[in-house]
């Protein structure tokens, strides 16, 4: 059974930084996509950043335009953990951030819609104050 657990949310001021973690259990460490979505009150869930984890232990990152240059996604294969380093945070980054995962054996592309992922964490709140 796949289980994803996020941690690292919190409250910061504009321009601050946070690092989110997502640890996967019961889930293969390669040939899949893992990513971060966020959902602000009254808004749809949107993709933020994704990684395709290759069969050789590497990763291919993908970012939403709104976070390029500010957020960095990374992984620790040994611990089956994914990270999202968020820098230069803005009030519009305030949302619940969710970790998601899906098997991807036939392609290295990670789709960025919530319907493309079966496995989800419980979410962690990120609040950025002005």
N, C-alpha and C positions, 0 to 999 in steps of 0.2 A: 504494500500500500504506500502510495506516494504521499509524503508529508513535506510541506514547505513552511518554514517558520521565519518570519521577519523580525528584525530588531534594529534599534538605532534611531528611531524617530524622536522628535522633540520640538522644542520651541527655540527659535533664534531670531535675531534682528536682521534686517535687510543687509545684505553683503556678507552674512555669516556662512558657515559651512556645517554640513552634517554628513555622516556616512551611514548608509543603510546596509544591513547584511541580510542575506537569505540563505538559510541552510536547508539543503534537501536531504531527505532520507527515503529509502525505497525507490531510488531513481538513479538511472545510469548517469555516469559522469560525462559521457561523450555522445556525439551524434544527436544532439537535441538543441532546442532553443530554450533559453531562460531569459526573462526580462522583467521590467518594472512598468507597471501601469500606475496611474493616479486618478483619483476622482475627487473633485471639489464639490461642495454642496450645490445641488441644482444643476450639475453638469454631467455629461457623459464620461465614462471611463476612457482615458486616453493613454496610448502607448508613450513611454518616455525613452527607454533605452533597452537594447536587447543584445544578447550574445549568442552566436552559434558556436557550440562547443564541438570541435572536430575530433575525429577518431584518434588523432595523434596528440591530443591534449592541448591543442591551441584554441584560439578563439577569434571570431570575426564579430566586431561590434557594429551596432546600428543605433543611430540616435534620431530622435525627433528634432526638427529644426529649432524648436523653442528652447532646447537645452544644450545644443551643440556649443562646445567651447566652455561650458560651465560644469557639466556633469561628465563623470567618467565611470564606465562600467568595467568591472574586472572580475576575475574568478580565482579561486584557490581550489585546484582540482583535488588536492590531497584531502581536503575537508569537505568537498562537494558544496562549497559556499560561493555565493555570488555577492558582489558588493556594488554599491552605487555611491560614489563620492560626489557630493553636491556642493559646489562652491558658488560664490557670488549669488546667494539665494535672494529671491525677490518675493514680495507678497503674493504674486500670482502663482508661485510654486506651492502655496498652501493647499494641502489635500491629504487624503488618506492614500498612502502608497502601498501597492500590492505587488508581491512577487508572483510570477507565473511561469509555468514550464510546459513544454510539449515536445514529444518525440519528433525528430526530423531526420530520418535516415536517408531520404532520397534527394535532399537539396540542402544547400548551405545557407539558403535565405530564410530569415526569420520574419514572418508576417507580423504586423503590428496592430492587429485588431483583437479585441478581447475574445471574440468568438473563435479565434484560432488557437486558444489555449484551454486545455482541460484541467490543469492542476493549478491551484491557487493557494496562497497563504491567507492569513486572517486580516492582514493590513496593519500598517503602523502610521500614526498621525504625524504629519510634518506641518508646523505652523511658523510662518515667517511674518514678523511684525515690522511695520514701517517706523 
